Amino acid sequence: MDNFSVTIESSFFIIISLASFFFIIRHLIFENIVAMPFFWINSAILIYFSGNMVLFVVNKSLPKEDFYILYSFINSPLNILYNLLICIGFWKSRNS
């Protein structure tokens, strides 16, 4: 796995996600942000990529066996949460 490009990609998504949250909070675009699909999808992106960025950064400093164990304990729950939040976002877009 190419750690440098994955770390840059994760950093890009984290920065864009934080910037969009900052923009929405600063300009008060939505009255109830939790009811908007944007909130759920943006939260999923922020949580998933910030959690996995830790894995990509420490990949070279850990032995392979320890990394695979850490990867499975961190990446799997984050992936489940990511997909769950994306589904909630799609569900909210259907109800809006």
C-alpha distances in whole Angstrom, upper triangle without the diagonal:
4,6,9,9,8,11,13,13,14,16,18,18,20,22,23,24,26,28,29,30,32,34,35,36,38,39,40,39,39,42,40,37,36,37,35,32,30,30,29,26,25,25,23,20,21,21,18,16,18,17,13,13,14,12,9,12,13,9,10,14,14,14,12,15,16,12,12,16,15,13,15,18,17,15,17,20,19,18,21,23,21,22,26,26,25,28,30,30,31,34,35,35,37,39,40
4,6,6,6,9,10,11,12,14,16,17,19,20,22,23,25,26,27,29,30,32,33,35,36,38,39,38,39,42,40,36,36,37,35,32,30,30,29,26,25,25,23,20,21,21,18,15,17,17,14,13,14,12,9,11,13,10,11,14,15,16,15,18,18,15,15,19,18,15,18,20,19,17,20,22,20,19,23,24,22,24,27,27,26,29,31,30,31,34,35,35,37,40,40
4,6,5,6,9,10,10,12,14,15,16,18,20,21,22,24,26,27,28,30,31,33,34,36,37,36,37,40,38,34,34,36,34,31,29,28,27,25,23,23,21,19,19,19,16,13,14,15,11,9,11,9,6,7,9,8,8,12,13,15,14,17,17,13,15,17,16,13,17,19,16,15,18,21,18,18,22,23,21,23,26,26,25,28,30,29,31,34,34,34,37,39,39
4,6,5,6,9,10,11,12,14,15,16,18,20,21,22,24,26,27,28,30,32,32,34,36,35,36,39,38,34,34,36,34,31,29,28,28,25,23,24,22,19,19,20,17,14,15,16,13,11,12,12,8,8,11,11,11,14,16,18,17,21,20,16,18,21,19,17,20,22,19,18,21,23,21,21,24,25,22,25,28,27,26,30,31,30,31,35,35,35,37,40,39
4,5,5,6,9,10,10,12,14,15,16,18,20,21,23,24,26,27,29,30,31,33,34,33,34,37,36,32,32,34,31,29,26,27,26,23,21,22,21,17,18,19,16,13,15,16,13,11,14,13,10,11,14,13,14,17,19,21,19,22,22,18,19,22,20,18,21,22,20,18,21,23,20,19,23,23,21,23,26,25,24,27,29,28,29,32,33,32,35,37,37
4,5,5,6,9,10,11,12,14,15,16,18,20,21,23,24,26,27,29,30,32,33,32,32,35,34,30,30,31,29,26,24,24,23,20,19,19,17,14,15,15,13,10,12,13,10,8,11,10,7,9,12,11,13,16,17,19,18,20,20,16,17,19,17,14,17,19,16,14,17,19,16,16,20,20,17,19,22,22,21,24,26,25,26,29,30,30,32,35,34
4,5,5,6,9,10,10,12,14,15,16,18,20,21,22,24,26,27,28,30,31,31,32,34,33,29,29,31,29,26,24,23,23,20,18,19,17,14,14,14,13,9,10,11,9,6,9,9,6,7,11,11,12,15,16,19,18,21,19,16,17,20,17,15,18,19,16,15,18,19,16,17,21,20,18,21,23,22,22,25,27,25,27,30,30,30,33,35,35
4,5,5,6,9,10,10,12,14,15,16,18,20,21,22,24,26,27,28,30,29,30,33,32,29,29,31,28,26,23,23,23,20,18,19,18,14,14,16,14,11,11,14,12,9,12,13,10,10,14,14,16,18,20,22,22,25,23,20,21,23,21,18,21,22,19,18,21,22,19,19,23,22,19,22,25,23,22,26,27,26,27,30,30,30,33,35,34
4,5,5,6,9,10,11,12,14,15,17,18,20,21,23,24,26,27,28,27,28,31,30,26,26,28,25,23,20,21,20,17,15,17,15,12,12,14,12,9,11,13,11,9,13,13,11,12,16,16,18,20,21,24,22,25,24,20,21,23,20,18,20,21,18,16,19,20,17,16,20,19,16,19,22,20,19,23,24,22,24,27,27,27,29,32,31
4,5,5,6,9,10,10,12,14,15,17,18,20,21,22,24,26,27,26,27,29,28,24,24,26,24,21,19,19,18,15,13,14,13,9,9,11,9,5,7,9,8,6,10,11,9,10,14,14,17,19,20,22,21,23,22,18,19,21,18,16,18,19,15,14,17,17,14,14,18,17,14,17,19,18,17,21,22,21,23,26,26,25,28,30,30
4,6,5,6,9,10,11,12,14,15,16,18,20,21,22,24,25,25,26,29,28,24,25,27,24,23,19,19,19,17,14,15,15,11,10,12,11,8,8,11,10,8,11,13,11,11,15,16,18,19,21,24,24,26,24,20,22,23,20,18,21,21,18,17,20,20,16,17,21,19,17,20,22,20,20,23,24,22,25,28,27,27,30,32,31
4,5,5,6,9,10,11,12,14,15,16,18,20,21,22,24,23,24,28,27,23,24,26,23,21,18,18,18,16,13,15,15,11,10,13,13,9,10,14,13,11,14,16,14,15,18,19,21,23,24,27,26,29,27,24,25,26,23,21,23,24,20,19,22,22,18,18,22,20,17,20,22,20,19,23,23,21,23,26,26,25,28,30,29
4,6,5,6,9,10,11,12,14,15,17,18,20,21,22,21,22,25,24,20,21,22,20,17,14,15,15,12,10,11,11,7,7,10,10,7,9,12,12,10,14,16,14,15,19,19,22,24,25,27,26,28,27,23,24,25,22,20,22,22,18,17,19,19,15,15,18,17,14,16,18,16,15,19,20,17,19,23,22,22,25,27,26
4,6,5,6,8,10,11,12,14,15,16,18,20,21,21,21,24,23,19,20,22,20,18,15,14,15,13,10,10,11,7,5,9,9,7,6,10,11,9,12,15,14,14,18,19,22,23,24,27,26,28,26,23,24,25,21,19,22,21,17,16,19,18,15,16,18,16,14,17,19,16,16,20,20,18,21,23,23,23,26,27,26
4,5,5,6,9,10,10,12,14,15,16,18,20,20,21,24,23,20,21,23,20,19,16,15,17,15,11,12,14,11,9,12,13,10,10,14,14,12,15,18,17,17,20,22,24,25,26,30,29,31,29,26,27,28,25,23,25,25,21,20,23,22,18,20,22,20,17,20,22,19,19,23,22,20,23,25,24,24,28,29,27
4,6,5,6,9,10,10,12,14,15,16,18,17,18,22,21,18,19,21,18,17,13,13,15,13,9,11,13,10,9,13,13,11,12,15,16,15,18,20,19,19,23,24,26,28,29,32,31,33,31,28,29,30,27,24,26,26,23,21,23,23,19,19,22,20,17,19,21,18,17,21,21,18,20,23,22,21,25,26,24
4,5,5,6,9,10,11,12,14,16,16,16,16,19,18,15,16,18,15,14,10,10,11,10,6,8,10,7,6,10,11,10,10,14,15,14,17,19,19,20,23,24,27,28,29,32,31,32,30,27,28,28,25,23,25,24,21,19,21,20,16,17,19,16,14,17,18,14,14,18,17,15,18,20,19,19,22,23,22
4,5,5,6,9,10,11,12,14,15,16,16,19,18,15,16,19,16,16,13,11,13,12,9,9,12,10,7,11,13,12,11,14,16,15,17,20,20,20,23,25,27,28,29,32,32,33,31,28,29,29,26,24,26,25,22,21,23,22,18,20,21,18,16,19,20,17,17,21,20,17,20,23,21,21,25,25,24
4,5,5,6,9,10,10,12,14,14,16,19,19,15,17,20,17,17,13,13,15,14,10,12,15,12,11,14,16,15,14,18,19,18,20,23,22,22,26,27,30,31,32,35,35,36,34,31,32,33,29,28,29,29,25,24,26,25,21,23,24,22,19,22,23,19,19,23,22,19,22,24,22,22,25,26,24
4,5,5,6,9,10,11,12,11,13,16,16,12,15,16,14,13,10,10,13,12,8,11,13,12,11,14,16,15,15,19,20,19,22,24,24,24,28,29,32,33,34,37,36,37,35,32,33,33,30,28,30,29,25,24,26,25,21,22,23,20,18,20,21,17,17,20,19,16,18,21,19,18,22,23,20
4,5,5,6,8,10,10,11,11,14,14,10,12,15,12,13,10,8,11,11,8,9,12,12,10,13,16,15,15,18,20,19,21,24,24,25,27,29,32,33,34,37,36,37,35,32,33,33,29,28,29,28,24,24,25,23,20,21,22,19,17,20,20,16,16,19,18,15,18,20,18,18,22,22,20
4,6,5,6,9,10,11,13,15,15,13,15,18,16,16,13,12,15,15,12,13,16,15,13,16,18,18,17,20,22,21,23,26,26,26,28,31,33,34,35,38,38,39,36,34,35,35,32,30,32,30,27,26,28,26,23,24,26,22,21,23,23,20,20,23,22,19,22,24,21,21,25,25,23
4,6,5,6,8,9,11,14,15,12,16,17,15,16,13,12,16,16,12,14,17,16,15,18,20,20,19,22,24,23,26,28,28,28,31,33,36,36,38,41,40,42,39,36,37,38,34,33,34,33,30,29,30,29,25,26,27,24,22,24,25,21,21,24,22,19,22,24,21,20,24,24,21
4,5,5,5,6,7,10,11,9,12,14,12,13,10,10,13,14,11,13,16,16,15,18,20,20,20,23,25,24,27,29,29,30,33,34,37,38,39,42,41,42,40,37,38,38,34,33,34,33,29,29,30,28,25,25,26,23,21,23,23,19,19,21,19,17,19,21,18,18,21,21,18
4,6,5,8,9,10,11,9,12,15,13,15,13,11,15,16,13,14,17,17,16,18,21,21,20,23,25,25,27,30,30,30,33,35,37,38,39,42,42,42,40,37,38,38,35,33,34,33,29,29,31,28,25,27,27,24,22,24,24,20,21,23,21,19,22,23,20,20,24,23,20
4,6,8,11,13,14,13,16,18,16,18,16,15,18,19,16,17,21,20,18,21,24,23,22,25,28,27,29,32,32,31,34,36,39,39,41,44,44,45,42,39,41,41,37,36,37,36,32,32,34,31,28,30,30,27,25,28,27,23,24,27,24,22,25,26,23,23,26,26,23
4,6,9,11,13,12,16,17,15,18,15,15,18,19,17,18,22,21,20,23,25,25,25,28,30,29,31,34,34,34,37,39,41,42,43,46,46,47,45,42,43,43,39,38,39,38,34,34,35,33,30,31,31,28,26,28,28,24,24,26,24,21,24,25,22,21,25,24,21
4,6,7,10,9,13,14,13,16,14,13,17,18,16,17,21,21,20,22,25,25,25,27,30,30,32,34,34,35,37,39,42,43,44,47,46,47,44,42,42,42,39,38,38,37,34,33,34,32,29,30,30,27,25,27,26,22,23,24,22,19,22,23,19,19,22,21,18
4,7,9,8,12,12,11,13,11,12,15,16,15,17,20,20,20,22,25,25,25,28,30,30,32,34,34,35,38,39,42,43,44,47,46,47,45,42,42,42,39,37,38,37,34,33,34,31,29,29,29,26,24,26,25,21,21,23,20,17,20,20,17,16,20,19,15
4,6,5,9,9,8,11,10,10,13,15,14,15,18,19,19,21,24,25,25,27,29,30,32,34,34,35,38,39,42,43,44,47,46,46,44,41,41,41,38,36,37,36,33,32,32,30,27,28,27,24,23,24,22,19,19,20,18,15,17,18,14,14,17,16,13
4,6,9,9,9,13,13,12,15,17,17,17,21,22,22,23,26,27,27,29,31,32,34,36,37,38,40,42,45,45,46,49,48,48,46,43,43,43,40,38,38,37,34,33,34,31,29,29,29,25,25,25,24,20,21,22,19,17,19,19,15,16,18,16,13
4,6,6,7,11,11,10,12,15,15,15,18,20,20,21,23,25,25,27,29,30,32,34,35,36,38,40,43,43,43,46,45,45,43,41,40,40,37,36,35,34,31,31,31,28,26,26,25,22,22,22,20,17,18,19,15,14,17,16,12,14,16,14,12
4,5,5,8,8,6,9,12,11,11,14,16,16,17,20,21,21,23,25,26,28,30,31,32,34,36,39,40,40,43,42,42,40,37,37,37,34,32,32,31,28,27,28,25,23,23,23,19,18,20,18,14,15,16,13,12,15,15,11,12,16,14,12
4,5,8,9,6,7,11,11,10,13,15,15,16,18,21,21,22,24,26,27,29,30,32,34,35,38,39,39,41,40,40,38,35,35,34,32,30,30,28,26,25,25,22,20,21,20,17,16,17,15,12,13,14,11,10,13,12,9,12,14,13,12
4,7,9,8,9,12,13,13,15,17,18,19,21,23,23,24,27,28,30,32,33,34,36,37,41,42,41,44,42,42,40,38,37,37,34,32,32,31,28,27,27,24,22,22,21,18,18,18,16,13,13,13,10,9,11,10,7,9,11,9,8
4,5,6,7,9,10,11,13,15,16,17,19,21,22,23,25,26,29,30,31,33,35,36,39,40,40,42,41,41,39,37,36,36,34,32,31,30,28,26,26,24,22,22,21,18,17,17,15,12,12,13,10,7,10,10,6,7,10,10,8
4,5,5,6,8,10,11,13,14,16,17,18,20,21,23,24,27,28,28,30,33,33,37,38,38,40,38,39,37,34,33,33,31,29,29,28,25,24,23,21,19,19,18,15,14,14,13,9,9,9,7,4,6,8,5,5,9,10,8
4,6,5,6,8,10,11,12,14,15,16,18,20,21,22,25,26,26,28,31,31,35,36,36,39,37,38,36,33,33,33,30,28,28,28,25,23,23,22,19,18,19,16,14,14,14,10,10,12,10,7,9,11,9,9,12,13,11
4,6,5,6,9,10,10,12,14,15,16,18,20,21,23,25,25,27,29,30,34,35,35,37,36,36,34,32,31,31,29,27,27,26,23,22,22,20,17,18,17,14,13,14,13,9,10,12,10,7,11,12,10,11,14,14,13
4,6,5,6,9,10,11,12,14,15,16,18,20,22,23,24,26,28,29,32,33,33,35,34,34,32,29,29,29,26,24,24,23,20,19,19,17,14,14,14,11,9,10,9,6,6,9,7,5,9,10,9,10,13,14,13
4,5,5,6,9,10,11,12,14,15,17,18,21,22,22,24,27,27,30,32,32,34,32,33,31,28,28,28,25,23,23,23,20,18,18,17,14,13,13,11,8,9,10,6,5,8,8,5,8,11,10,10,14,15,15
4,5,5,6,9,10,11,12,14,15,16,19,21,21,22,25,26,29,30,30,33,32,32,31,28,27,28,25,23,23,23,20,18,19,17,14,14,15,13,10,12,12,9,9,12,11,9,12,14,13,13,17,18,17
4,5,5,6,8,10,11,12,14,15,17,19,20,21,23,25,28,29,29,31,30,31,29,26,26,26,23,21,21,20,17,16,17,15,12,13,13,10,8,11,11,7,9,12,11,10,13,15,14,15,18,19,18
4,6,5,6,8,10,11,12,14,16,17,18,20,22,23,26,27,27,29,28,28,26,23,23,23,21,18,19,18,15,13,14,12,9,9,10,7,5,8,8,5,6,10,10,9,12,14,14,15,18,19,19
4,6,5,6,8,10,11,12,15,16,16,18,20,21,24,26,26,28,27,28,26,23,23,23,20,18,19,19,15,13,15,14,10,10,12,10,7,10,11,9,9,12,13,11,14,17,16,17,20,21,21
4,6,6,6,8,10,11,13,15,15,17,19,20,23,24,25,27,27,27,25,22,23,23,20,18,19,18,15,14,16,14,11,12,14,11,9,13,14,11,12,15,15,14,17,19,18,19,22,23,23
4,6,5,6,8,10,12,13,15,16,18,19,22,23,23,25,25,25,23,20,20,20,17,15,16,15,12,11,13,11,7,10,11,8,7,11,12,10,12,15,15,14,17,19,19,20,23,24,24
4,6,5,6,8,11,11,12,14,16,17,20,21,21,23,22,23,21,18,18,18,15,13,14,13,10,8,10,9,6,7,9,8,6,9,11,10,11,14,15,15,17,19,20,21,23,25,25
4,5,5,6,9,10,10,12,14,15,18,20,20,22,21,22,21,17,18,19,16,13,15,15,11,10,13,13,9,10,13,12,9,13,15,13,14,17,18,17,19,22,22,23,25,27,27
4,6,5,7,9,10,11,13,15,18,19,19,22,21,23,20,17,18,19,15,14,16,15,11,11,14,13,10,12,15,13,11,15,17,15,16,19,20,19,22,24,24,25,28,29,28
4,6,6,7,9,11,12,13,17,17,17,20,19,20,17,14,15,15,12,11,12,11,8,8,11,10,7,10,12,11,11,14,15,15,16,19,20,20,22,24,24,26,28,29,30
4,5,5,6,9,10,11,14,15,15,17,16,17,15,12,13,14,11,9,11,11,7,6,10,11,8,9,13,12,11,14,16,16,17,20,21,21,23,25,26,27,29,31,31
4,5,5,6,9,10,13,14,15,18,17,19,17,13,15,16,13,11,14,14,11,10,14,14,11,13,16,16,14,17,20,19,19,22,23,23,25,28,28,28,31,33,33
4,6,5,6,8,12,12,12,15,15,17,14,11,13,14,10,10,13,13,9,10,14,14,12,14,17,17,16,19,21,20,21,25,25,25,28,30,30,31,34,35,35
4,5,5,6,10,10,10,13,12,13,11,8,10,11,8,7,10,11,8,8,12,13,12,13,16,17,16,19,21,21,22,25,26,26,28,30,31,32,34,36,36
4,6,5,8,10,11,13,13,15,13,10,12,14,11,9,13,14,11,11,14,16,14,15,18,19,17,20,22,22,22,26,27,27,28,31,32,32,35,37,37
4,6,7,8,10,13,14,16,14,11,14,15,13,12,16,16,13,14,17,18,16,18,21,21,20,23,25,25,25,28,29,29,31,34,34,35,37,39,39
4,6,5,7,10,11,13,11,8,12,13,10,10,14,14,13,13,17,18,17,19,22,22,21,24,26,26,27,30,31,31,33,35,36,37,39,41,41
4,6,6,8,8,11,10,6,9,12,10,9,13,14,13,13,16,18,17,18,21,22,21,24,26,26,27,30,31,31,33,35,36,37,39,41,41
4,6,8,8,12,11,9,12,14,13,13,16,18,16,17,20,22,21,22,25,26,25,27,30,30,30,33,35,35,36,39,40,40,43,45,45
4,7,9,12,10,9,13,14,12,13,17,17,17,18,21,22,22,23,26,27,26,29,31,31,32,35,36,36,38,40,41,42,44,46,46
4,6,8,6,6,9,11,10,11,14,15,15,16,19,20,20,22,24,25,25,28,30,30,31,34,35,36,37,39,40,42,44,45,46
4,6,5,6,9,10,11,12,14,16,16,17,19,22,22,23,26,27,27,29,31,32,33,35,37,37,39,41,42,43,45,47,48
4,6,5,6,9,10,10,12,14,15,15,17,20,20,21,23,25,25,27,29,30,31,33,35,36,37,39,40,41,43,45,46
4,5,5,6,9,10,11,13,14,15,16,19,20,21,23,25,25,27,29,30,31,33,35,36,37,39,40,42,43,45,46
4,6,5,6,8,10,11,12,14,15,17,18,19,21,23,24,26,27,29,30,32,33,34,36,38,39,40,42,44,45
4,5,5,6,8,10,10,11,13,16,16,17,19,21,21,23,25,26,27,29,31,32,33,35,36,37,39,41,42
4,5,5,6,9,10,10,11,14,15,15,18,20,20,21,23,25,26,27,29,30,32,33,35,36,38,40,41
4,5,5,6,9,10,11,13,14,15,17,19,20,21,23,25,26,27,29,30,32,33,35,36,38,39,41
4,5,5,6,8,10,11,12,14,16,17,18,20,21,23,24,26,27,28,30,32,33,35,36,38,39
4,6,5,5,8,10,10,11,14,15,15,17,19,20,21,23,25,26,28,29,31,32,34,36,37
4,6,5,6,8,10,10,12,14,15,16,18,20,21,22,24,25,27,28,30,31,33,34,36
4,6,6,7,9,11,12,13,15,16,17,19,21,22,23,25,27,28,29,31,33,34,35
4,6,6,6,9,10,11,12,15,16,17,18,20,21,23,25,26,27,29,31,32,33
4,6,5,6,9,10,10,12,14,15,16,18,20,21,22,24,25,27,28,30,31
4,5,5,6,9,10,11,12,14,15,17,18,20,21,22,24,26,27,29,30
4,5,5,6,8,10,10,12,14,15,16,18,20,21,22,24,26,27,28
4,5,5,6,9,10,10,12,14,15,16,18,20,21,22,24,26,27
4,5,5,6,8,10,11,12,14,15,17,18,20,21,23,24,26
4,5,5,6,9,10,11,12,14,15,16,18,20,21,23,24
4,6,5,6,8,10,10,12,14,15,16,18,20,21,22
4,5,5,6,9,10,11,12,14,15,17,19,20,21
4,6,5,6,9,10,11,12,14,15,17,19,20
4,5,5,6,9,10,10,12,14,15,17,18
4,5,5,6,9,10,10,12,14,15,16
4,5,5,6,9,10,11,13,14,15
4,5,5,6,9,10,11,12,14
4,5,5,6,9,10,11,12
4,5,5,6,9,10,10
4,5,5,6,9,10
4,5,5,7,9
4,5,5,6
4,5,5
4,6
4
